[in-house]
Amino acid sequence: MKEIYLRAPATTANVGPGYDIFALTLQNPFDEVKLQLNDSKRITIDIINDRNNIPIDVPNNTAGLAILELLKRKNIQIGVNVQINKKMPSGCGLGTTGASAAACVFGLDKLLELGLSENEMIDIARMGEVASGGSPHADNVAAALLGGFILVKSYDPVDVLKLKIPEFPVVLAIMQKNQRTTRGFITYNIGEEKLKEQIAHCSSVIHAIHTKDIKEFGKAVSVDYVAEPIRGATIPGYNDAKKCIINAGAYGCNISGGGSSVIAICDEEKQNEIKNIMENCFMDNPLFIKIIKTKTCNIGIKEID
């Protein structure tokens, strides 16, 4: 029986103004994924630790859907056992579904010696995201697969660029969504002036990474006129919390991916203070889980013993 063990990192998508085109990888948290091949021609999925209502029927699971897509495209019939050891909470905007989908495509490429390109793996893995958010976005799966900061240059065809990102300190207030996805409520009608400002801040994000300027990076990722107003409205006290976090010295603050986790960028010596502020602001939210201090990271999915 062929098998492979993988570590799949958390990611945060959008990164402020970069709706569905930006994502970055985090050192922590992460999931561990084991894939085993067999001759049954069946796909099975097993979740260890926090199930959190994650479906294990293959067409409704992001990992399962990604595997189906890969086997269909390559005309392969084989059995696959998937075991996902959940070490990061799901449904919190940390890219857990993308990590699972990307890990399965990465692992099968290794086990079956397919020789897929990075863009091919990302294009296949993103199809798994339909199971969770209804849209085959590539940002999370790309960041999980490659590590670093991801810029999606094109969706047709999928073309992704990885930028090496400095290890910027991050504080995460991890909170679950109060609904499956808010994507359907986003209108995209933000007007000409806000559109121009959104694009300008996307440029600032890229420039800040190249110049390793955490202050510019934080300021740029704090701006989002597309998704943040909708998703922020579902997080009690979010706007006041963001003001407190920025006033305390964080360089930037926004919602992680589809929410409801909140991410702050700050100097390392400020992490404990920001952590305390987040706890005070969100502790009464019944969907609040915990605070994590971490950093951005350039390592994506990797094989482990």
C-alpha positions in Angstrom: 0.0 0.0 0.0 1.4 3.4 -1.0 1.0 6.1 1.5 2.2 9.7 2.2 1.9 12.0 5.3 1.7 15.7 4.8 1.5 18.9 6.8 -0.9 21.5 5.4 -0.7 25.0 6.8 -3.3 27.6 7.6 -3.7 30.5 5.1 -5.4 33.8 5.2 -7.0 34.9 1.9 -7.9 38.3 0.5 -5.2 39.9 2.7 -7.2 43.1 2.8 -7.9 44.5 -0.6 -6.9 41.5 -2.7 -10.3 39.7 -3.0 -9.8 36.2 -4.3 -6.3 37.1 -5.7 -4.1 37.5 -2.6 -3.4 34.9 0.1 -0.5 34.3 2.6 0.7 31.3 4.5 1.0 31.1 8.3 3.4 29.1 10.4 0.6 28.0 12.7 -1.9 26.4 12.9 -1.9 23.4 10.5 -3.5 20.1 9.7 -1.9 16.8 9.0 -3.1 14.6 6.1 -2.4 11.0 5.3 -3.2 9.5 2.0 -3.2 5.7 1.2 -3.8 4.1 -2.2 -5.6 0.8 -2.6 -7.4 -1.2 -5.3 -10.9 -0.6 -4.1 -11.6 2.3 -6.6 -13.4 4.0 -3.7 -12.6 7.2 -1.9 -13.0 7.3 1.9 -12.5 10.3 4.2 -11.9 10.1 7.9 -11.6 13.2 10.2 -9.7 13.0 13.5 -10.2 15.5 16.3 -12.5 18.4 15.6 -15.2 17.2 13.2 -17.3 20.4 13.5 -19.9 19.0 11.1 -17.4 18.5 8.3 -19.0 16.3 5.7 -17.2 13.1 5.0 -19.3 12.1 1.9 -16.9 12.6 -1.0 -18.9 15.0 -3.3 -19.5 17.4 -0.3 -16.0 17.4 1.1 -13.4 19.7 -0.4 -10.7 17.0 -0.3 -13.0 14.5 -1.8 -14.1 16.8 -4.6 -10.5 17.7 -5.4 -9.6 14.0 -5.6 -12.6 13.3 -7.9 -11.5 16.2 -10.2 -7.9 14.9 -10.4 -8.9 11.3 -11.1 -11.4 12.5 -13.7 -8.9 14.7 -15.5 -6.2 12.0 -15.6 -8.6 9.2 -16.3 -7.4 7.2 -13.3 -9.4 4.6 -11.3 -7.9 3.9 -7.9 -8.9 3.7 -4.3 -7.9 6.5 -1.9 -8.1 6.6 1.9 -7.9 10.1 3.3 -7.3 10.8 6.9 -7.3 14.4 8.0 -5.9 15.1 11.5 -7.6 18.5 12.4 -5.2 20.7 14.3 -6.8 23.9 13.2 -10.4 24.8 13.6 -12.6 24.8 10.5 -15.1 27.4 9.4 -13.0 30.3 10.6 -11.5 31.8 7.5 -8.1 30.0 7.9 -8.1 28.1 4.6 -8.6 24.7 6.2 -10.7 23.5 3.3 -8.2 24.7 0.8 -5.4 23.1 2.8 -7.1 19.7 2.6 -7.8 19.9 -1.1 -4.3 21.1 -1.9 -2.7 18.4 0.3 -4.7 15.6 -1.5 -3.7 16.8 -4.9 -0.1 17.3 -3.9 0.0 13.9 -2.3 -1.6 12.1 -5.2 0.8 13.8 -7.6 3.6 12.3 -5.6 2.1 8.8 -5.1 1.0 8.4 -8.7 4.1 10.2 -10.1 1.9 12.4 -12.3 4.4 15.3 -12.7 1.8 18.0 -12.4 2.9 21.6 -12.6 2.1 23.9 -9.7 -0.6 25.7 -11.7 -2.1 22.4 -12.7 -2.3 21.3 -9.0 -3.8 24.6 -8.0 -6.4 24.5 -10.8 -7.4 21.0 -9.7 -7.4 21.7 -6.0 -9.4 24.8 -6.3 -12.4 22.8 -7.6 -12.7 21.3 -4.1 -13.5 24.8 -2.7 -16.9 24.5 -4.4 -17.9 22.1 -1.7 -17.4 24.7 1.1 -17.9 28.1 -0.4 -19.6 27.5 -3.7 -16.8 29.1 -5.7 -13.5 27.5 -7.1 -11.2 30.3 -5.8 -7.5 29.6 -6.1 -6.0 31.8 -3.4 -6.1 29.5 -0.4 -5.2 26.3 -2.2 -2.2 28.1 -3.8 -0.9 29.6 -0.5 -1.3 26.2 1.2 0.5 24.4 -1.6 3.3 26.9 -2.2 3.7 28.9 1.0 4.6 32.6 1.0 2.5 35.3 -0.4 0.3 34.4 -3.4 -0.8 36.6 -6.2 -3.3 35.0 -8.6 -2.3 36.6 -12.0 -5.0 34.9 -14.0 -8.0 32.6 -13.5 -8.4 31.6 -17.2 -6.0 29.9 -17.3 -5.0 29.6 -13.7 -1.6 31.3 -13.3 -0.2 31.9 -9.8 2.9 33.8 -8.6 4.5 33.1 -5.3 6.4 36.0 -3.6 8.7 35.3 -0.7 7.3 37.2 2.3 9.2 38.5 5.3 8.3 36.8 8.6 5.8 39.4 9.7 4.4 38.8 13.2 0.6 38.0 13.2 -2.0 37.8 15.9 -5.2 35.9 15.1 -8.5 36.0 16.9 -10.0 32.8 15.8 -13.8 32.8 15.5 -16.2 30.6 13.6 -18.6 31.9 11.0 -22.2 32.1 12.1 -23.2 30.9 8.6 -21.7 28.7 6.0 -20.5 31.5 3.7 -21.2 35.3 3.2 -20.0 35.3 -0.4 -23.5 35.5 -1.8 -24.2 38.8 0.1 -21.2 40.7 -1.4 -22.5 43.1 -4.0 -19.2 44.4 -5.6 -20.9 47.8 -6.2 -18.4 49.9 -4.4 -18.2 52.9 -6.7 -15.4 54.4 -8.8 -13.5 56.2 -6.0 -13.4 53.2 -3.7 -12.5 50.9 -6.6 -9.5 53.0 -7.4 -8.4 53.1 -3.8 -8.8 49.4 -3.5 -6.6 48.8 -6.5 -4.1 51.3 -5.2 -3.8 49.4 -1.9 -3.3 46.2 -3.8 -0.3 47.8 -5.3 0.9 48.9 -1.9 0.7 45.3 -0.6 3.0 44.1 -3.3 5.4 47.0 -2.9 5.5 46.4 0.9 6.5 42.8 0.4 9.3 43.6 -2.0 10.6 46.3 0.3 10.0 44.3 3.5 8.1 47.2 5.0 5.7 45.9 7.7 4.2 49.4 8.3 3.2 49.8 4.7 2.0 46.2 4.5 -0.2 46.6 7.6 -1.7 49.9 6.4 -2.5 48.4 3.0 -4.1 45.3 4.2 -6.4 47.3 6.5 -8.4 48.5 3.5 -11.1 46.5 1.9 -14.3 48.0 0.5 -15.6 44.7 -1.1 -15.8 42.0 1.5 -15.0 43.6 4.9 -18.2 45.7 5.2 -20.3 42.5 4.7 -18.3 40.1 6.7 -17.5 42.7 9.5 -21.2 43.2 10.0 -21.5 39.6 11.1 -18.8 39.9 13.8 -20.2 41.6 16.9 -18.0 44.6 17.9 -15.6 44.2 14.9 -15.3 47.8 13.9 -14.6 49.0 17.5 -12.2 46.2 18.0 -10.3 47.1 14.8 -9.9 50.7 16.0 -8.6 49.5 19.4 -6.1 47.1 17.7 -4.8 49.9 15.4 -4.7 52.5 18.2 -2.6 50.0 20.3 0.1 50.0 17.7 -0.8 47.2 15.2 0.1 48.2 11.7 -2.9 46.6 10.2 -6.1 44.6 10.9 -8.7 43.0 8.8 -10.8 39.8 8.5 -9.1 36.6 7.6 -10.5 35.1 4.4 -14.2 34.5 4.6 -14.2 35.2 8.3 -14.9 35.3 11.1 -11.3 35.3 12.4 -9.6 38.6 12.7 -5.9 39.1 11.7 -3.6 41.8 13.0 -0.1 42.7 11.7 2.3 44.1 14.3 5.8 44.1 15.7 6.7 41.1 17.7 6.9 43.1 21.0 3.3 44.2 20.4 1.9 40.7 20.0 1.0 40.2 23.7 -0.7 43.6 23.9 -2.7 43.0 20.8 -3.6 39.5 22.0 -5.0 40.9 25.2 -7.1 43.5 23.3 -8.5 40.9 21.1 -9.5 38.7 24.0 -11.2 41.6 25.7 -13.0 42.6 22.5 -14.2 39.2 21.4 -14.4 37.0 24.6 -18.2 37.5 24.8 -18.8 36.3 21.3 -20.0 32.7 21.6 -18.2 31.8 18.4 -14.8 33.0 19.7 -12.3 30.1 20.1 -8.9 31.4 21.0 -6.0 33.8 20.1 -3.0 32.6 18.3 0.4 34.4 17.9 2.1 33.3 14.8 4.1 34.7 11.7 3.8 34.7 8.0 5.7 31.8 6.4 7.2 30.7 3.1 6.7 26.9 3.6 3.7 25.3 2.0 2.5 21.7 2.1 5.4 19.4 3.0 5.9 15.7 3.5 6.4 14.6 7.1 7.4 11.3 8.8 
